[in-house]
Amino acid sequence: MKSLKESAVIAMDGSGEELFPFLPYILQDLWEIGTDPEIVIRLIRQRFEKPAELRLLDLGCGKGAVSVKTAQALKCRCHGIDAIPEFIEFARQKARALKIGRHCTFEVGDIREKAKNFTDRDVLVLGAIGPVFGNYLATLRTLSPCLSEKGVLIIDDGYIEDSSNFRHPLIQKQGLIMKHIEAAGMEVLEEIVVEKETLRKDDQNIFSQLEKRCRELMDQYPGKRHLFLDYICRQEKENDVLENKIIAAVLMIGRKH
């Protein structure tokens, strides 16, 4: 198993835990660094008649944008966990500033271990964090005990079309993902495909901010220039993958009944 720090860096499209202490600086200008909260809110409203009664678990919550905005919109209870202390402190401050602190709980921790402590969650969010729990079959088998009887997982991810010749070490083909979901005794209840133009716009905004901060770090730490340059290059490559090679989608997955 990868270390917590390495796992967190990989979830941010980096490589190696050497980058871990610099992530708060690199991402300081961004709040929504993963899933679009509005998509999560829309899916919950479509699925549940009384969203204010729900309990949501946000694994790899980053700076808490999904939890905070969902709690603000639906008045449900949200619990977010992330490996980066600065992100969690930001999420807490944001919740207090928006006067929804009583609806939100945030904690620092390893989601691979913390998830074992939760049951009866109505919504579980994995927001663009990659295969932290393994492939879809391993992920669903690991996390299904966290769900209530009618609970759902909302997974922001990407997949490769079955007709494509493209290969990626962390992204699976659509057909295999569907087989894994079925093997786990679950099914896709809803799918929202993210439009390419939306992706490009969001990617451009995020990239410009993090590139600026990485170049500042190059000046501050010239001996680590390679580290920050590598992160910029990886972001460029991942943006190309997202925008041109795969289908970016948010899946709502639930148990078959």
C-alpha positions as CSV (number, residue, x, y, z in Angstrom):
1,M,0.0,0.0,0.0
2,K,1.3,3.5,-0.9
3,S,1.9,5.9,2.0
4,L,-0.7,8.4,2.8
5,K,1.3,11.3,1.5
6,E,2.1,9.5,-1.8
7,S,-1.5,8.5,-2.2
8,A,-2.6,12.2,-1.7
9,V,-0.1,13.5,-4.2
10,I,-1.2,10.9,-6.8
11,A,-4.8,11.9,-6.3
12,M,-3.7,15.4,-7.3
13,D,-2.0,14.1,-10.4
14,G,1.5,14.3,-9.0
15,S,4.1,11.6,-8.3
16,G,6.0,11.0,-5.1
17,E,5.5,12.2,-1.6
18,E,8.2,14.9,-1.9
19,L,5.6,17.2,-3.4
20,F,3.1,16.7,-0.4
21,P,4.2,19.6,1.8
22,F,4.0,22.0,-1.2
23,L,0.4,21.2,-2.2
24,P,-1.3,23.8,0.0
25,Y,0.9,26.5,-1.5
26,I,0.4,25.3,-5.1
27,L,-3.4,25.1,-4.7
28,Q,-3.9,28.1,-2.4
29,D,-5.9,30.0,-5.0
30,L,-8.4,27.3,-5.6
31,W,-11.4,26.0,-3.6
32,E,-13.2,23.7,-6.0
33,I,-10.3,21.4,-6.9
34,G,-12.3,18.3,-7.7
35,T,-16.0,17.5,-8.4
36,D,-18.5,20.2,-9.3
37,P,-20.7,20.6,-6.2
38,E,-23.7,21.6,-8.4
39,I,-23.6,18.1,-10.0
40,V,-23.6,16.4,-6.7
41,I,-26.5,18.6,-5.5
42,R,-28.5,17.9,-8.6
43,L,-28.0,14.1,-8.3
44,I,-29.1,14.1,-4.7
45,R,-32.2,16.1,-5.4
46,Q,-33.1,13.8,-8.2
47,R,-32.7,10.7,-6.0
48,F,-34.0,11.7,-2.5
49,E,-37.3,13.3,-1.5
50,K,-36.0,14.7,1.8
51,P,-32.4,15.7,1.3
52,A,-32.2,17.6,4.6
53,E,-32.4,14.2,6.4
54,L,-29.4,12.8,4.6
55,R,-25.9,12.0,5.9
56,L,-23.1,12.5,3.4
57,L,-19.6,11.2,3.6
58,D,-17.0,13.0,1.4
59,L,-13.8,10.9,1.1
60,G,-10.8,12.9,-0.1
61,C,-12.8,16.1,0.4
62,G,-10.0,18.5,-0.5
63,K,-10.9,22.0,0.8
64,G,-14.5,20.9,1.4
65,A,-16.3,22.6,-1.5
66,V,-18.6,19.7,-2.2
67,S,-19.6,19.2,1.5
68,V,-19.9,22.9,2.2
69,K,-22.0,23.8,-0.8
70,T,-24.2,20.7,-0.5
71,A,-24.8,21.4,3.2
72,Q,-25.6,25.0,2.3
73,A,-28.1,24.0,-0.5
74,L,-29.7,21.0,1.1
75,K,-29.2,21.5,4.9
76,C,-28.0,17.9,5.2
77,R,-25.2,16.6,7.4
78,C,-21.8,16.3,5.7
79,H,-18.6,14.7,7.0
80,G,-15.4,15.3,5.0
81,I,-12.0,13.6,5.3
82,D,-8.7,14.6,3.7
83,A,-5.0,13.9,4.2
84,I,-3.9,17.5,4.0
85,P,-4.4,19.5,7.3
86,E,-4.4,22.9,5.6
87,F,-7.2,21.8,3.3
88,I,-9.3,20.7,6.3
89,E,-8.7,23.9,8.2
90,F,-9.8,25.9,5.1
91,A,-12.9,23.8,4.9
92,R,-13.8,24.4,8.5
93,Q,-13.3,28.1,8.1
94,K,-15.4,28.2,5.0
95,A,-18.3,26.3,6.7
96,R,-18.1,28.8,9.6
97,A,-18.1,31.8,7.3
98,L,-21.2,30.5,5.5
99,K,-22.9,29.8,8.9
100,I,-23.3,26.1,8.2
101,G,-20.7,24.8,10.7
102,R,-23.3,22.7,12.5
103,H,-24.0,20.9,9.3
104,C,-20.4,20.1,8.5
105,T,-17.7,18.0,10.2
106,F,-14.1,17.8,8.8
107,E,-11.2,15.8,9.9
108,V,-7.7,15.0,8.8
109,G,-7.0,11.3,8.1
110,D,-6.3,8.4,5.7
111,I,-9.6,7.7,4.0
112,R,-8.5,4.1,3.4
113,E,-8.6,3.6,7.2
114,K,-11.3,6.1,8.2
115,A,-13.9,4.7,5.8
116,K,-14.0,1.5,7.9
117,N,-15.6,3.5,10.8
118,F,-18.7,4.6,8.9
119,T,-22.1,2.9,8.3
120,D,-25.6,4.1,7.3
121,R,-24.4,6.9,5.1
122,D,-27.0,7.9,2.5
123,V,-24.5,9.5,0.1
124,L,-20.8,8.7,-0.3
125,V,-18.7,11.0,-2.5
126,L,-15.4,10.1,-4.2
127,G,-14.6,13.4,-6.0
128,A,-12.0,13.0,-8.6
129,I,-9.5,11.3,-6.4
130,G,-8.6,8.4,-8.7
131,P,-8.4,4.7,-7.7
132,V,-7.4,5.2,-4.1
133,F,-9.3,2.0,-3.1
134,G,-8.3,0.1,-6.2
135,N,-10.4,-0.7,-9.2
136,Y,-14.2,-0.3,-9.3
137,L,-14.8,-3.8,-7.9
138,A,-12.4,-3.3,-5.0
139,T,-13.7,0.2,-4.4
140,L,-17.4,-0.8,-4.3
141,R,-16.8,-3.9,-2.1
142,T,-14.7,-1.8,0.3
143,L,-17.2,1.1,0.6
144,S,-20.6,-0.6,0.3
145,P,-20.6,-1.3,4.0
146,C,-20.5,2.4,4.6
147,L,-23.9,2.9,2.9
148,S,-27.4,2.8,4.2
149,E,-29.9,0.4,2.6
150,K,-30.8,2.9,-0.1
151,G,-27.5,4.8,0.0
152,V,-25.6,5.7,-3.1
153,L,-22.0,6.4,-4.2
154,I,-21.3,9.5,-6.3
155,I,-18.0,8.9,-8.2
156,D,-16.4,11.6,-10.3
157,D,-14.1,9.8,-12.6
158,G,-13.3,9.1,-16.3
159,Y,-13.4,6.1,-18.5
160,I,-12.0,5.0,-21.8
161,E,-14.5,4.2,-24.5
162,D,-14.4,0.5,-25.4
163,S,-13.6,1.3,-29.1
164,S,-10.6,3.4,-28.2
165,N,-7.0,2.2,-28.4
166,F,-5.9,4.7,-25.7
167,R,-4.4,3.2,-22.5
168,H,-3.9,4.8,-19.1
169,P,-2.5,3.2,-16.0
170,L,-5.2,4.6,-13.7
171,I,-8.2,4.8,-16.0
172,Q,-10.3,1.7,-17.1
173,K,-12.4,1.0,-20.1
174,Q,-16.1,1.6,-19.8
175,G,-17.1,-2.0,-20.4
176,L,-14.8,-3.3,-17.6
177,I,-16.1,-0.7,-15.2
178,M,-19.7,-1.8,-15.9
179,K,-18.7,-5.4,-15.3
180,H,-17.1,-4.5,-12.0
181,I,-20.2,-2.6,-10.9
182,E,-22.4,-5.5,-11.7
183,A,-20.1,-8.0,-10.0
184,A,-20.3,-5.9,-6.8
185,G,-24.1,-6.3,-6.9
186,M,-24.6,-2.6,-7.8
187,E,-25.8,-0.6,-10.8
188,V,-25.5,2.8,-12.3
189,L,-28.5,4.9,-11.4
190,E,-27.5,8.1,-13.1
191,E,-24.6,9.3,-15.3
192,I,-23.7,12.9,-16.0
193,V,-21.1,13.3,-18.7
194,V,-19.0,16.5,-18.4
195,E,-19.0,18.6,-21.6
196,K,-15.6,19.0,-23.2
197,E,-15.9,22.8,-23.4
198,T,-16.7,22.9,-19.6
199,L,-13.6,20.7,-19.0
200,R,-11.3,22.9,-21.0
201,K,-12.5,26.1,-19.3
202,D,-12.1,24.6,-15.8
203,D,-8.7,23.0,-16.7
204,Q,-7.4,26.3,-18.1
205,N,-8.4,28.2,-14.9
206,I,-6.9,25.6,-12.6
207,F,-3.7,25.1,-14.6
208,S,-3.0,28.9,-14.8
209,Q,-3.2,29.2,-11.0
210,L,-1.1,26.2,-10.1
211,E,1.5,26.9,-12.8
212,K,1.9,30.4,-11.3
213,R,2.5,29.0,-7.8
214,C,4.8,26.3,-9.1
215,R,7.0,28.8,-10.8
216,E,7.1,30.9,-7.6
217,L,8.3,27.8,-5.7
218,M,11.0,27.2,-8.3
219,D,12.4,30.6,-7.4
220,Q,12.1,29.9,-3.7
221,Y,13.6,26.4,-3.9
222,P,15.9,26.3,-7.0
223,G,17.2,22.9,-5.9
224,K,13.7,21.5,-6.3
225,R,13.0,23.1,-9.6
226,H,12.6,19.6,-11.2
227,L,9.9,18.7,-8.7
228,F,7.6,21.6,-9.6
229,L,8.4,21.5,-13.3
230,D,7.4,17.8,-13.3
231,Y,4.1,18.7,-11.7
232,I,3.4,21.3,-14.3
233,C,4.1,18.8,-17.1
234,R,2.0,16.1,-15.4
235,Q,-0.9,18.6,-15.2
236,E,-0.6,19.4,-18.9
237,K,-0.7,15.7,-19.8
238,E,-3.6,14.9,-17.6
239,N,-5.6,17.9,-19.0
240,D,-4.9,16.5,-22.5
241,V,-6.2,13.1,-21.4
242,L,-9.3,14.6,-19.8
243,E,-10.2,16.9,-22.7
244,N,-9.3,14.6,-25.6
245,K,-8.7,11.0,-24.7
246,I,-11.4,9.9,-22.2
247,I,-15.0,10.5,-21.1
248,A,-15.2,12.5,-17.9
249,A,-18.4,11.6,-16.0
250,V,-20.0,11.6,-12.6
251,L,-21.7,8.3,-11.8
252,M,-24.3,7.7,-9.2
253,I,-24.1,4.0,-8.1
254,G,-26.5,2.1,-5.9
255,R,-27.3,-1.5,-4.8
256,K,-29.5,-3.6,-7.0
257,H,-32.8,-4.3,-5.3
